[in-house]
Amino acid sequence: MNRVIDKSNPIPLYIQLANWLEKMIKSESFKVGSMLPSEAELSKKAGLNRNTVRHAIDFLMQKGLVEKRKGVGTMVKRKYPLYPVHKLNSMTSFVDDFEIDNVVIEDRILSKDKIQATEELADKLALSSGKPVVKIERIRIADRIPLILEIQYYSFTRFGKLLEMDIKGSMYEMLTKFFNADLDHSVKTIRAVNPSEDIANSLSINPSTPCIFLESLAYTEEDICIEVLHSYYRGDRYLFKVETGEYQRGIGSAE
């Protein structure tokens, strides 16, 4: 293993060790369900200190490849990294972004508040400026990995009871089940952003890690917006996918 770690290489030592461990997992030298060598054993074989080894294992945990079991060690959880895929061509929930079954989904509510709508927010929700709105902030988590920070806004007049409810799982399901909401279509806008320190801390990432900011406006069949959703997706963990129709010949071409 010493030949795997090149201390003259500018790549951080923990990344080199993590890459080697990931290669061993993919080749099934370390099979799913088996335990990795102990930190002490890896430290000795790689010629690295325990802190560097621990950092490498934490890196693999962030990818969803392994999990630590208290008093037992580190178990290989899956062969390939956990990369959820968000489909942009339909209205989907967080749980729909995963194509595997053995993922534990959690929500961490950061805040639930009644606030006054800003002019921009009121305009999007077809409200008068200053009208009360519900604001909900939560972290979406898969296998203990924070992946998305969501900030959701709704008219307080219609959806004020959300502040009294246990918010978990699909918000679209809650809106349709408890409020008989008509969710007909949405308009989504995405861009790359640098996370603020607060957002980076919420997602357990370095502020230098880029995020994908998505604004989704959910509309009724009558084209009335009932939800403004601001989501910050971890750029190092998330993929986005959209299906398109066939190429239309002649569109945009000069006459």
C-alpha positions in Angstrom: 0.0 0.0 0.0 2.9 2.3 0.5 3.3 2.6 -3.2 -0.3 3.8 -3.4 0.6 6.8 -1.3 3.0 9.2 -3.0 4.0 11.9 -0.4 5.6 14.0 -3.2 2.3 14.1 -5.0 0.4 17.4 -4.5 -2.9 15.5 -4.2 -3.7 15.5 -0.4 -2.7 12.3 1.3 -6.2 11.6 2.6 -7.6 11.9 -1.0 -5.0 9.4 -2.3 -5.9 6.9 0.4 -9.7 7.5 -0.2 -9.2 7.0 -3.9 -7.3 3.7 -3.3 -10.0 2.5 -0.9 -12.7 3.4 -3.4 -10.9 1.5 -6.1 -10.7 -1.6 -3.8 -14.4 -1.3 -3.1 -15.3 -1.1 -6.8 -13.1 -4.1 -7.6 -14.8 -5.9 -4.7 -11.5 -6.5 -2.9 -13.6 -5.0 -0.1 -17.1 -6.3 -0.7 -20.4 -4.6 0.2 -21.3 -5.7 3.8 -17.7 -6.3 4.8 -15.6 -4.3 7.1 -12.7 -2.1 6.0 -9.3 -2.6 7.8 -9.2 -0.8 11.0 -7.9 2.8 11.2 -4.8 1.5 13.0 -4.1 -1.1 10.4 -4.6 1.3 7.5 -2.4 3.9 9.3 0.4 1.3 9.6 0.2 -0.1 6.1 -0.1 3.3 4.4 2.5 5.0 6.6 0.0 7.8 7.5 -1.2 9.1 10.8 -4.6 8.1 12.2 -6.0 11.6 11.6 -5.3 11.3 7.9 -6.8 7.9 7.7 -9.9 9.1 9.6 -10.2 12.0 7.1 -10.1 9.6 4.2 -12.8 7.4 5.7 -15.0 10.5 6.3 -14.5 11.4 2.7 -15.8 8.0 1.7 -18.8 8.5 4.0 -19.6 11.7 2.3 -19.9 9.7 -0.9 -22.2 7.2 0.7 -19.8 4.3 0.2 -19.2 3.4 3.8 -20.7 3.9 7.2 -19.2 3.8 10.7 -20.6 1.4 13.2 -19.9 2.3 16.8 -17.7 -0.3 18.5 -17.4 -2.3 15.3 -15.6 -0.3 12.6 -16.3 0.9 9.1 -18.6 -1.1 6.9 -18.8 -1.0 3.1 -22.3 0.1 2.3 -22.4 0.3 -1.5 -20.1 -0.3 -4.5 -20.6 3.1 -6.2 -21.0 6.6 -4.7 -24.4 7.9 -3.9 -25.3 10.5 -6.6 -28.9 11.4 -6.6 -30.4 12.7 -9.9 -32.9 15.5 -10.0 -35.2 15.4 -13.1 -36.1 18.9 -14.3 -38.9 17.9 -16.7 -41.4 17.0 -14.0 -42.6 17.9 -10.5 -40.8 15.5 -8.2 -39.9 15.1 -4.5 -36.5 14.5 -2.9 -37.2 10.8 -2.5 -37.7 10.5 -6.3 -34.1 11.5 -6.9 -32.9 8.1 -5.8 -32.9 5.0 -7.9 -31.8 2.6 -5.2 -33.8 1.2 -2.3 -31.4 1.1 0.6 -31.3 4.9 1.2 -32.4 6.3 4.6 -34.2 9.7 3.9 -34.4 12.3 6.7 -35.4 15.9 7.1 -34.0 18.4 9.6 -36.2 21.4 10.1 -34.2 24.6 10.7 -37.1 27.0 11.1 -40.9 27.5 10.6 -42.0 31.1 10.6 -44.7 33.5 9.7 -43.1 36.5 8.0 -44.1 39.5 5.9 -43.7 39.0 2.2 -41.2 41.1 0.4 -42.3 42.9 -2.8 -40.6 40.2 -5.0 -42.1 37.3 -3.0 -45.5 38.8 -2.9 -45.4 39.4 -6.6 -44.6 35.7 -7.3 -47.4 34.5 -4.9 -49.9 37.0 -6.2 -50.1 38.7 -2.8 -50.1 42.3 -1.6 -46.7 43.4 -0.4 -46.3 42.9 3.3 -49.0 40.1 3.5 -48.0 37.2 5.8 -46.4 34.1 4.3 -45.2 30.8 5.7 -41.5 30.3 5.5 -40.0 26.8 6.1 -36.3 26.0 6.0 -35.1 22.4 6.1 -32.2 20.2 5.2 -32.8 17.1 3.1 -30.6 14.2 4.1 -29.8 10.8 2.6 -27.8 8.2 4.6 -26.9 11.0 7.0 -25.4 13.1 4.2 -26.9 16.6 4.0 -27.6 17.2 0.3 -30.1 20.1 -0.1 -31.1 23.2 1.8 -34.7 24.1 1.0 -36.4 27.4 1.7 -40.2 27.2 1.0 -42.8 30.0 0.9 -46.6 29.8 0.9 -49.5 32.2 1.5 -50.3 32.2 5.2 -54.0 32.7 4.6 -54.2 29.4 2.8 -51.4 27.3 4.2 -50.8 28.8 7.7 -51.5 25.4 9.3 -48.2 24.2 8.0 -46.6 25.9 11.0 -48.5 23.5 13.3 -47.7 20.4 11.3 -44.8 17.9 11.4 -43.0 18.6 8.2 -41.4 15.6 6.7 -41.1 13.8 3.4 -42.8 15.2 0.2 -44.2 18.7 0.6 -46.2 18.2 -2.6 -47.9 15.2 -1.0 -48.7 17.2 2.1 -50.1 20.1 0.0 -52.4 17.8 -2.0 -53.4 15.6 0.9 -54.1 18.2 3.6 -54.9 21.3 1.6 -56.3 19.8 -1.6 -53.8 21.9 -3.5 -53.9 21.9 -7.3 -50.3 21.3 -8.4 -50.5 21.5 -12.2 -47.0 22.6 -13.3 -43.9 24.4 -12.2 -41.3 26.7 -13.7 -37.7 26.1 -12.7 -34.7 28.3 -12.9 -31.2 27.1 -12.1 -27.8 28.7 -11.7 -24.4 27.9 -10.1 -23.7 29.9 -6.8 -21.0 30.0 -4.2 -22.7 29.1 -0.8 -22.7 31.6 2.0 -20.9 30.4 5.2 -24.3 29.6 6.8 -25.4 27.5 3.8 -22.0 25.7 3.7 -22.3 24.9 7.4 -25.8 23.6 6.9 -24.7 21.3 4.1 -21.4 20.3 5.9 -19.3 21.5 2.9 -16.5 23.9 2.4 -17.5 27.4 1.3 -15.4 26.8 -1.8 -17.7 23.9 -2.9 -20.1 25.3 -5.5 -23.9 24.8 -5.1 -26.6 24.6 -7.7 -29.4 27.1 -6.8 -32.8 26.1 -8.1 -35.9 28.3 -7.8 -39.1 26.4 -8.5 -42.5 28.1 -8.8 -45.4 25.7 -8.5 -48.6 26.7 -10.3 -52.3 25.7 -10.3 -54.1 24.9 -13.5 -55.3 28.5 -13.4 -51.7 29.6 -13.5 -51.6 30.8 -9.9 -48.4 30.3 -8.0 -48.9 28.7 -4.6 -45.3 27.8 -3.8 -41.9 29.5 -4.1 -39.1 27.0 -3.4 -35.5 28.0 -3.2 -33.1 25.0 -3.1 -29.4 24.9 -2.7 -28.0 21.5 -4.0 -24.5 20.4 -3.2 -22.6 20.7 -6.5 -20.3 17.9 -5.5 -23.1 15.4 -4.9 -26.0 16.1 -7.2 -26.7 15.5 -10.9 -29.5 17.1 -12.9 -31.3 15.5 -15.8 -33.8 16.7 -18.4 -35.5 14.9 -21.3 -36.2 16.9 -24.4 -38.2 16.4 -27.6 -36.8 15.8 -31.0 -34.8 18.5 -32.8 -37.1 20.8 -34.8 -35.4 21.6 -38.1 -35.3 25.1 -39.2 -36.0 26.7 -35.8 -33.7 29.7 -35.3 -32.1 29.3 -38.8 -31.8 32.3 -41.0 -34.3 32.6 -43.8 
